[in-house]
C-alpha cells in the first residue's frame, strides 16, 4: 500500500488484500476498519467498498518495483489467511515474496490454524525462507495463547508475536520456537487500558528466553503523548534481517512481466467505477 510506513516496527506496507471481518476481542477497535469505512461509497477510492473483503491483484507485483530493501508488513489492512481468500491467491502472494527476496516480510494473522496448515502444504515452498517472518496476533489468554501454540507447530523459519492490543496479563507464556515479540497498547477512541505490569511480565520473559522484545506504544486516545518508554528506556529489539543484493531494474521488470501472466483471481467485489487493468 505504501513504500513508507509510520508503524514503528516496519518500513513499508503491502496490501494485495483489503478488508476483513472480526473474530476476537482484539478486533473490536480495528484501526484498519476505522480508516477504511471513512471512504465507503467514495467513487474510485481504494476503500470505496469500506472494509469489505477484496482481492487486489493489481498490487501483487508491488514489492518487485521497490529497488531498495525494505521491511514489509504484509496486509496491514487485512488478513492474508482470512477464510474467504482463495488458496491459490494466497500462494500467488507468497510467490511474490520469494521472488522479491531482497525484502524482509512480516506476515501477521489471527487465523493461526490456517497459517499452520498452509505452511505444511500449499506454502511449504516458502516455509524455510528466512526473509519471510510469520506471526500471529495475541490479545488475551483465551484467544491469543492457542494462536501461539499453532504458530509454534508451524514449519516456519522465523516466528513472531504481535501482542497488540494487550488486554490482560498473559501470565507465563511458552516462548519456545518464537523469534520475536512485539507488545503494544490500543490507541484511538475507546482505547482499552494497558497496565505496566503486563508489559514488564512479557519483557522479563523475553529477556530470560533470549527473544528480541519490541515495545511499540502505550496507546490511549492520544498515543503521541503516552509514548513508548518502558521503565525509562525504549525496546527496539528484533531478529537479524537477512541481506541480499537487489536485482537490476531490467531483472525486476522481467519478474513483474511474469506475475502479469498469472491467472486472475475471482472478483470478490467490483466497483462500477473501477478499471479492469491488472
Helices and strands as residue ranges (DSSP letters): E 12-14, E 17-18, G 25-27, H 31-37, E 54-55, G 57-59, H 62-65, E 71-74, H 87-99, E 104-109, H 112-119, E 132-137, I 141-145, H 146-152, E 158-163, E 180-184, H 196-209, E 212-217, H 223-226, H 249-259
